[in-house]
Amino acid sequence: MMKKALAVAMAAVLLLLTLAGCNTNDPTGSSYLNVDGKPVDAAYVMKIDGEEISPEIFRFYYLPIRDSYESNGADLTDETVQQQLMEEATNTLLQYHCAISKVAQELGISLTDEETESVKQTIESNKAQFESEEAYQAALDDIYATDASYLTYMLNYQLYQKIINYLETDSGSEYYVDDETLLSKVHDNYVHVKHILVLCEEDDDEEERLAFAQELLERARGGEDFDSLISEYGEDPGMTTNPDGYYFTKDDSYVQEFKDASFALEENAISEPVKTDYGYHIIQRLPIDDEYVKENRSTFLSDELYEAYGKLIEEATASLSIEYADAYSLITPETLS
């Protein structure tokens, strides 16, 4: 029942794709590029706005995509597939790292010394969760990362978060959404509900579960405190982690029957038991809480924020100057490791 926030999805994308940076070149990087079993002496495979992209850096974008192609049954020996792979890896590098730095620079955003130090401390905390240094390095190897590239990812993710925060909160930005516009959007498109979920699993007696749901409905409509009934009988853990209830639109990824019933209710009304694959839901529709909405701007503006962010990244990517080295043409699924 929990809505998956777009910000989390975006963070996951960045975690997979932003594992290296334009300024993290390893002088031993040529060992990652080998042709006919021999290492290619190449300090870089391309330059982006004058910054050298070493084979080590490029592999962090290229190899995860290569693995994805392979797992989906692509023929990696096919020249057309190889060309598509190169284009996708290159565009990913441009969009998900190099353009971030350019956007931040254009907006006058940078990391403070304190923020950089905080990132390093976070890495050390993450590292401490592994049983050994070997286990930590193995985890980095699994995502084609090194200590340097992982640090760069973390620093750039912090930079990305500052860009998003700027778009959300800086009233001088052309992308800023004021409170009046925000509240109008939420009142026009969102519903606010709480519910009591009575689970009905495969081995349960469905009639008994429905009868219990009907009993809870009668108690709720009889004046018992709805929150107390949720706390005592509800079986959706999301009601514990979201005590203010759920806010969602008709397009959000909730069970269709649950969405339909929620939007059909008048404010403060309580539904009949609604059957879904989870069981029976007793839904109470609540008024939109304007203060809650304003306090959680980023949640309700996720579409606008990432549309604005995407536009900035697209513009920055288009403005990047690219110079390809001879080594770039030597990269194939077999030569880059």
TIROTI-990586 format. One record per residue (C-alpha): residue in one letter; x, y, z negated. Coordinates in steps of 0.02 Angstrom, whole numbers, padded with zeros to 5 digits. Example, Ala and Ser with C-alpha at 12.3 -4.5 7.8 and 13.67 -1.06 7.14 Angstrom:
rec rest:A&xx:00615&yy:-00225&zz:-00390
rec rest:S&xx:00684&yy:-00053&zz:-00357
This chain:
rec rest:M&xx:00000&yy:00000&zz:00000
rec rest:M&xx:00147&yy:00114&zz:-00022
rec rest:K&xx:00176&yy:00241&zz:00115
rec rest:K&xx:00352&yy:00231&zz:00184
rec rest:A&xx:00418&yy:00407&zz:00184
rec rest:L&xx:00491&yy:00469&zz:00345
rec rest:A&xx:00639&yy:00539&zz:00249
rec rest:V&xx:00686&yy:00365&zz:00193
rec rest:A&xx:00675&yy:00300&zz:00370
rec rest:M&xx:00784&yy:00442&zz:00429
rec rest:A&xx:00911&yy:00407&zz:00293
rec rest:A&xx:00918&yy:00226&zz:00347
rec rest:V&xx:00951&yy:00277&zz:00527
rec rest:L&xx:01091&yy:00391&zz:00472
rec rest:L&xx:01165&yy:00258&zz:00360
rec rest:L&xx:01178&yy:00139&zz:00507
rec rest:L&xx:01233&yy:00265&zz:00636
rec rest:T&xx:01336&yy:00397&zz:00546
rec rest:L&xx:01479&yy:00290&zz:00483
rec rest:A&xx:01619&yy:00389&zz:00562
rec rest:G&xx:01662&yy:00569&zz:00598
rec rest:C&xx:01742&yy:00679&zz:00726
rec rest:N&xx:01881&yy:00726&zz:00606
rec rest:T&xx:01927&yy:00555&zz:00534
rec rest:N&xx:02055&yy:00488&zz:00655
rec rest:D&xx:02167&yy:00344&zz:00605
rec rest:P&xx:02336&yy:00344&zz:00693
rec rest:T&xx:02332&yy:00155&zz:00695
rec rest:G&xx:02164&yy:00157&zz:00784
rec rest:S&xx:02238&yy:00088&zz:00946
rec rest:S&xx:02237&yy:-00086&zz:00868
rec rest:Y&xx:02048&yy:-00088&zz:00884
rec rest:L&xx:02059&yy:-00082&zz:01074
rec rest:N&xx:02140&yy:-00232&zz:01157
rec rest:V&xx:02145&yy:-00280&zz:01341
rec rest:D&xx:02201&yy:-00457&zz:01389
rec rest:G&xx:02253&yy:-00485&zz:01209
rec rest:K&xx:02369&yy:-00334&zz:01206
rec rest:P&xx:02336&yy:-00176&zz:01105
rec rest:V&xx:02304&yy:-00019&zz:01205
rec rest:D&xx:02409&yy:00129&zz:01150
rec rest:A&xx:02270&yy:00258&zz:01143
rec rest:A&xx:02257&yy:00393&zz:01011
rec rest:Y&xx:02082&yy:00434&zz:01069
rec rest:V&xx:01949&yy:00378&zz:01192
rec rest:M&xx:01863&yy:00546&zz:01211
rec rest:K&xx:01865&yy:00724&zz:01148
rec rest:I&xx:01709&yy:00813&zz:01086
rec rest:D&xx:01726&yy:01001&zz:01073
rec rest:G&xx:01913&yy:00971&zz:01067
rec rest:E&xx:01907&yy:00844&zz:00926
rec rest:E&xx:01986&yy:00676&zz:00964
rec rest:I&xx:01877&yy:00521&zz:00942
rec rest:S&xx:01988&yy:00373&zz:00908
rec rest:P&xx:01947&yy:00192&zz:00950
rec rest:E&xx:01920&yy:00166&zz:00764
rec rest:I&xx:01787&yy:00300&zz:00760
rec rest:F&xx:01701&yy:00247&zz:00920
rec rest:R&xx:01685&yy:00066&zz:00863
rec rest:F&xx:01576&yy:00119&zz:00715
rec rest:Y&xx:01443&yy:00173&zz:00837
rec rest:Y&xx:01476&yy:00049&zz:00974
rec rest:L&xx:01487&yy:-00117&zz:00881
rec rest:P&xx:01322&yy:-00110&zz:00783
rec rest:I&xx:01232&yy:-00071&zz:00946
rec rest:R&xx:01327&yy:-00211&zz:01033
rec rest:D&xx:01270&yy:-00330&zz:00896
rec rest:S&xx:01091&yy:-00272&zz:00919
rec rest:Y&xx:01100&yy:-00303&zz:01106
rec rest:E&xx:01171&yy:-00476&zz:01076
rec rest:S&xx:01041&yy:-00524&zz:00946
rec rest:N&xx:00905&yy:-00474&zz:01070
rec rest:G&xx:00975&yy:-00589&zz:01202
rec rest:A&xx:01060&yy:-00462&zz:01315
rec rest:D&xx:01194&yy:-00527&zz:01434
rec rest:L&xx:01347&yy:-00432&zz:01375
rec rest:T&xx:01446&yy:-00487&zz:01527
rec rest:D&xx:01325&yy:-00395&zz:01642
rec rest:E&xx:01401&yy:-00231&zz:01701
rec rest:T&xx:01234&yy:-00140&zz:01695
rec rest:V&xx:01208&yy:-00194&zz:01515
rec rest:Q&xx:01385&yy:-00139&zz:01472
rec rest:Q&xx:01353&yy:00032&zz:01549
rec rest:Q&xx:01191&yy:00051&zz:01451
rec rest:L&xx:01282&yy:00001&zz:01293
rec rest:M&xx:01418&yy:00131&zz:01321
rec rest:E&xx:01291&yy:00267&zz:01356
rec rest:E&xx:01190&yy:00226&zz:01201
rec rest:A&xx:01343&yy:00218&zz:01089
rec rest:T&xx:01408&yy:00383&zz:01157
rec rest:N&xx:01241&yy:00471&zz:01138
rec rest:T&xx:01225&yy:00402&zz:00961
rec rest:L&xx:01395&yy:00471&zz:00913
rec rest:L&xx:01352&yy:00639&zz:00987
rec rest:Q&xx:01180&yy:00654&zz:00909
rec rest:Y&xx:01202&yy:00575&zz:00739
rec rest:H&xx:01367&yy:00648&zz:00688
rec rest:C&xx:01453&yy:00775&zz:00797
rec rest:A&xx:01295&yy:00877&zz:00824
rec rest:I&xx:01260&yy:00880&zz:00637
rec rest:S&xx:01422&yy:00974&zz:00607
rec rest:K&xx:01381&yy:01097&zz:00746
rec rest:V&xx:01205&yy:01129&zz:00683
rec rest:A&xx:01270&yy:01157&zz:00507
rec rest:Q&xx:01400&yy:01279&zz:00570
rec rest:E&xx:01272&yy:01376&zz:00672
rec rest:L&xx:01158&yy:01389&zz:00520
rec rest:G&xx:01302&yy:01441&zz:00406
rec rest:I&xx:01287&yy:01283&zz:00303
rec rest:S&xx:01436&yy:01194&zz:00226
rec rest:L&xx:01477&yy:01085&zz:00076
rec rest:T&xx:01546&yy:01164&zz:-00081
rec rest:D&xx:01697&yy:01090&zz:-00170
rec rest:E&xx:01578&yy:01031&zz:-00306
rec rest:E&xx:01466&yy:00943&zz:-00180
rec rest:T&xx:01615&yy:00858&zz:-00098
rec rest:E&xx:01678&yy:00798&zz:-00266
rec rest:S&xx:01504&yy:00735&zz:-00310
rec rest:V&xx:01502&yy:00631&zz:-00150
rec rest:K&xx:01669&yy:00554&zz:-00196
rec rest:Q&xx:01605&yy:00511&zz:-00369
rec rest:T&xx:01450&yy:00430&zz:-00292
rec rest:I&xx:01561&yy:00321&zz:-00183
rec rest:E&xx:01661&yy:00268&zz:-00336
rec rest:S&xx:01499&yy:00225&zz:-00426
rec rest:N&xx:01441&yy:00121&zz:-00277
rec rest:K&xx:01609&yy:00035&zz:-00269
rec rest:A&xx:01599&yy:-00010&zz:-00453
rec rest:Q&xx:01443&yy:-00113&zz:-00420
rec rest:F&xx:01545&yy:-00241&zz:-00322
rec rest:E&xx:01630&yy:-00386&zz:-00408
rec rest:S&xx:01800&yy:-00344&zz:-00336
rec rest:E&xx:01895&yy:-00233&zz:-00215
rec rest:E&xx:01890&yy:-00377&zz:-00091
rec rest:A&xx:01701&yy:-00387&zz:-00103
rec rest:Y&xx:01685&yy:-00200&zz:-00074
rec rest:Q&xx:01800&yy:-00205&zz:00077
rec rest:A&xx:01703&yy:-00354&zz:00146
rec rest:A&xx:01543&yy:-00252&zz:00133
rec rest:L&xx:01625&yy:-00110&zz:00229
rec rest:D&xx:01687&yy:-00234&zz:00359
rec rest:D&xx:01509&yy:-00296&zz:00383
rec rest:I&xx:01457&yy:-00123&zz:00444
rec rest:Y&xx:01621&yy:-00090&zz:00536
rec rest:A&xx:01670&yy:00042&zz:00408
rec rest:T&xx:01830&yy:00090&zz:00320
rec rest:D&xx:01856&yy:00193&zz:00162
rec rest:A&xx:01886&yy:00347&zz:00268
rec rest:S&xx:01737&yy:00325&zz:00382
rec rest:Y&xx:01620&yy:00286&zz:00238
rec rest:L&xx:01675&yy:00445&zz:00150
rec rest:T&xx:01642&yy:00541&zz:00310
rec rest:Y&xx:01468&yy:00465&zz:00323
rec rest:M&xx:01427&yy:00515&zz:00145
rec rest:L&xx:01490&yy:00693&zz:00171
rec rest:N&xx:01390&yy:00710&zz:00331
rec rest:Y&xx:01234&yy:00638&zz:00251
rec rest:Q&xx:01250&yy:00771&zz:00116
rec rest:L&xx:01266&yy:00900&zz:00254
rec rest:Y&xx:01113&yy:00830&zz:00340
rec rest:Q&xx:01014&yy:00846&zz:00178
rec rest:K&xx:01065&yy:01028&zz:00162
rec rest:I&xx:01005&yy:01061&zz:00339
rec rest:I&xx:00836&yy:00983&zz:00300
rec rest:N&xx:00825&yy:01083&zz:00138
rec rest:Y&xx:00863&yy:01243&zz:00235
rec rest:L&xx:00725&yy:01205&zz:00361
rec rest:E&xx:00604&yy:01172&zz:00218
rec rest:T&xx:00642&yy:01315&zz:00100
rec rest:D&xx:00722&yy:01462&zz:00191
rec rest:S&xx:00581&yy:01583&zz:00226
rec rest:G&xx:00693&yy:01674&zz:00350
rec rest:S&xx:00704&yy:01522&zz:00462
rec rest:E&xx:00598&yy:01517&zz:00618
rec rest:Y&xx:00549&yy:01341&zz:00567
rec rest:Y&xx:00485&yy:01387&zz:00393
rec rest:V&xx:00305&yy:01341&zz:00353
rec rest:D&xx:00222&yy:01455&zz:00225
rec rest:D&xx:00107&yy:01392&zz:00087
rec rest:E&xx:-00052&yy:01450&zz:00173
rec rest:T&xx:-00011&yy:01351&zz:00330
rec rest:L&xx:00045&yy:01202&zz:00229
rec rest:L&xx:-00115&yy:01195&zz:00126
rec rest:S&xx:-00223&yy:01217&zz:00280
rec rest:K&xx:-00138&yy:01069&zz:00361
rec rest:V&xx:-00159&yy:00957&zz:00209
rec rest:H&xx:-00343&yy:01003&zz:00179
rec rest:D&xx:-00383&yy:00972&zz:00363
rec rest:N&xx:-00291&yy:00807&zz:00383
rec rest:Y&xx:-00262&yy:00720&zz:00217
rec rest:V&xx:-00364&yy:00622&zz:00093
rec rest:H&xx:-00318&yy:00603&zz:-00092
rec rest:V&xx:-00368&yy:00442&zz:-00177
rec rest:K&xx:-00337&yy:00324&zz:-00321
rec rest:H&xx:-00395&yy:00144&zz:-00325
rec rest:I&xx:-00413&yy:-00011&zz:-00430
rec rest:L&xx:-00348&yy:-00161&zz:-00336
rec rest:V&xx:-00415&yy:-00333&zz:-00381
rec rest:L&xx:-00298&yy:-00453&zz:-00294
rec rest:C&xx:-00375&yy:-00600&zz:-00203
rec rest:E&xx:-00242&yy:-00725&zz:-00156
rec rest:E&xx:-00256&yy:-00887&zz:-00059
rec rest:D&xx:-00291&yy:-00998&zz:-00211
rec rest:D&xx:-00410&yy:-00876&zz:-00295
rec rest:D&xx:-00598&yy:-00898&zz:-00302
rec rest:E&xx:-00655&yy:-00755&zz:-00191
rec rest:E&xx:-00829&yy:-00745&zz:-00267
rec rest:E&xx:-00755&yy:-00729&zz:-00441
rec rest:R&xx:-00636&yy:-00593&zz:-00384
rec rest:L&xx:-00777&yy:-00498&zz:-00301
rec rest:A&xx:-00886&yy:-00515&zz:-00455
rec rest:F&xx:-00744&yy:-00445&zz:-00562
rec rest:A&xx:-00724&yy:-00299&zz:-00442
rec rest:Q&xx:-00911&yy:-00265&zz:-00453
rec rest:E&xx:-00898&yy:-00265&zz:-00642
rec rest:L&xx:-00757&yy:-00138&zz:-00637
rec rest:L&xx:-00856&yy:-00032&zz:-00515
rec rest:E&xx:-01005&yy:-00028&zz:-00633
rec rest:R&xx:-00894&yy:00025&zz:-00777
rec rest:A&xx:-00813&yy:00163&zz:-00672
rec rest:R&xx:-00980&yy:00229&zz:-00612
rec rest:G&xx:-01044&yy:00214&zz:-00789
rec rest:G&xx:-00922&yy:00346&zz:-00847
rec rest:E&xx:-00768&yy:00249&zz:-00903
rec rest:D&xx:-00603&yy:00337&zz:-00869
rec rest:F&xx:-00544&yy:00284&zz:-00696
rec rest:D&xx:-00360&yy:00303&zz:-00740
rec rest:S&xx:-00383&yy:00191&zz:-00892
rec rest:L&xx:-00465&yy:00058&zz:-00784
rec rest:I&xx:-00320&yy:00068&zz:-00661
rec rest:S&xx:-00194&yy:00051&zz:-00802
rec rest:E&xx:-00282&yy:-00098&zz:-00880
rec rest:Y&xx:-00344&yy:-00194&zz:-00729
rec rest:G&xx:-00267&yy:-00124&zz:-00570
rec rest:E&xx:-00144&yy:-00237&zz:-00478
rec rest:D&xx:-00064&yy:-00114&zz:-00359
rec rest:P&xx:00107&yy:-00065&zz:-00430
rec rest:G&xx:00099&yy:00089&zz:-00321
rec rest:M&xx:-00026&yy:00164&zz:-00442
rec rest:T&xx:00109&yy:00159&zz:-00576
rec rest:T&xx:00243&yy:00238&zz:-00467
rec rest:N&xx:00116&yy:00363&zz:-00395
rec rest:P&xx:00011&yy:00414&zz:-00545
rec rest:D&xx:-00057&yy:00564&zz:-00450
rec rest:G&xx:-00130&yy:00447&zz:-00320
rec rest:Y&xx:-00104&yy:00426&zz:-00134
rec rest:Y&xx:-00109&yy:00564&zz:-00004
rec rest:F&xx:-00119&yy:00506&zz:00176
rec rest:T&xx:-00188&yy:00544&zz:00349
rec rest:K&xx:-00286&yy:00436&zz:00469
rec rest:D&xx:-00124&yy:00402&zz:00562
rec rest:D&xx:-00025&yy:00340&zz:00413
rec rest:S&xx:00020&yy:00158&zz:00392
rec rest:Y&xx:-00111&yy:00104&zz:00266
rec rest:V&xx:-00228&yy:-00043&zz:00290
rec rest:Q&xx:-00364&yy:00013&zz:00409
rec rest:E&xx:-00510&yy:-00039&zz:00299
rec rest:F&xx:-00435&yy:00058&zz:00155
rec rest:K&xx:-00411&yy:00214&zz:00261
rec rest:D&xx:-00585&yy:00206&zz:00334
rec rest:A&xx:-00668&yy:00188&zz:00164
rec rest:S&xx:-00562&yy:00328&zz:00089
rec rest:F&xx:-00607&yy:00455&zz:00223
rec rest:A&xx:-00790&yy:00405&zz:00218
rec rest:L&xx:-00806&yy:00452&zz:00034
rec rest:E&xx:-00860&yy:00621&zz:-00031
rec rest:E&xx:-00744&yy:00704&zz:-00157
rec rest:N&xx:-00755&yy:00624&zz:-00331
rec rest:A&xx:-00859&yy:00480&zz:-00263
rec rest:I&xx:-00815&yy:00297&zz:-00298
rec rest:S&xx:-00829&yy:00166&zz:-00163
rec rest:E&xx:-00907&yy:-00006&zz:-00164
rec rest:P&xx:-00774&yy:-00144&zz:-00169
rec rest:V&xx:-00678&yy:-00133&zz:-00004
rec rest:K&xx:-00609&yy:-00299&zz:00061
rec rest:T&xx:-00435&yy:-00304&zz:00138
rec rest:D&xx:-00302&yy:-00437&zz:00153
rec rest:Y&xx:-00243&yy:-00386&zz:-00020
rec rest:G&xx:-00408&yy:-00413&zz:-00107
rec rest:Y&xx:-00543&yy:-00291&zz:-00165
rec rest:H&xx:-00516&yy:-00104&zz:-00186
rec rest:I&xx:-00623&yy:00014&zz:-00288
rec rest:I&xx:-00576&yy:00184&zz:-00219
rec rest:Q&xx:-00602&yy:00354&zz:-00296
rec rest:R&xx:-00581&yy:00504&zz:-00182
rec rest:L&xx:-00510&yy:00656&zz:-00270
rec rest:P&xx:-00494&yy:00840&zz:-00222
rec rest:I&xx:-00331&yy:00897&zz:-00142
rec rest:D&xx:-00220&yy:00967&zz:-00280
rec rest:D&xx:-00145&yy:01125&zz:-00206
rec rest:E&xx:-00008&yy:01140&zz:-00337
rec rest:Y&xx:00045&yy:00959&zz:-00309
rec rest:V&xx:00053&yy:00991&zz:-00122
rec rest:K&xx:00162&yy:01146&zz:-00144
rec rest:E&xx:00276&yy:01054&zz:-00264
rec rest:N&xx:00298&yy:00913&zz:-00138
rec rest:R&xx:00319&yy:01016&zz:00020
rec rest:S&xx:00445&yy:00899&zz:00102
rec rest:T&xx:00325&yy:00752&zz:00090
rec rest:F&xx:00186&yy:00842&zz:00182
rec rest:L&xx:00300&yy:00932&zz:00305
rec rest:S&xx:00403&yy:00780&zz:00356
rec rest:D&xx:00339&yy:00784&zz:00536
rec rest:E&xx:00375&yy:00969&zz:00555
rec rest:L&xx:00544&yy:00956&zz:00471
rec rest:Y&xx:00607&yy:00815&zz:00579
rec rest:E&xx:00535&yy:00890&zz:00736
rec rest:A&xx:00633&yy:01050&zz:00698
rec rest:Y&xx:00787&yy:00950&zz:00650
rec rest:G&xx:00775&yy:00848&zz:00810
rec rest:K&xx:00760&yy:01005&zz:00915
rec rest:L&xx:00917&yy:01078&zz:00835
rec rest:I&xx:01013&yy:00915&zz:00859
rec rest:E&xx:00957&yy:00903&zz:01040
rec rest:E&xx:01012&yy:01081&zz:01077
rec rest:A&xx:01178&yy:01056&zz:00988
rec rest:T&xx:01210&yy:00892&zz:01078
rec rest:A&xx:01178&yy:00971&zz:01247
rec rest:S&xx:01306&yy:01107&zz:01208
rec rest:L&xx:01447&yy:00989&zz:01160
rec rest:S&xx:01593&yy:00981&zz:01280
rec rest:I&xx:01654&yy:00805&zz:01317
rec rest:E&xx:01819&yy:00749&zz:01391
rec rest:Y&xx:01843&yy:00563&zz:01425
rec rest:A&xx:02014&yy:00482&zz:01410
rec rest:D&xx:02071&yy:00337&zz:01518
rec rest:A&xx:02046&yy:00220&zz:01369
rec rest:Y&xx:01859&yy:00255&zz:01371
rec rest:S&xx:01841&yy:00157&zz:01534
rec rest:L&xx:01929&yy:00007&zz:01455
rec rest:I&xx:01796&yy:-00018&zz:01320
rec rest:T&xx:01688&yy:-00174&zz:01338
rec rest:P&xx:01604&yy:-00291&zz:01214
rec rest:E&xx:01764&yy:-00396&zz:01221
rec rest:T&xx:01899&yy:-00264&zz:01214
rec rest:L&xx:01835&yy:-00162&zz:01066
rec rest:S&xx:01840&yy:-00254&zz:00900
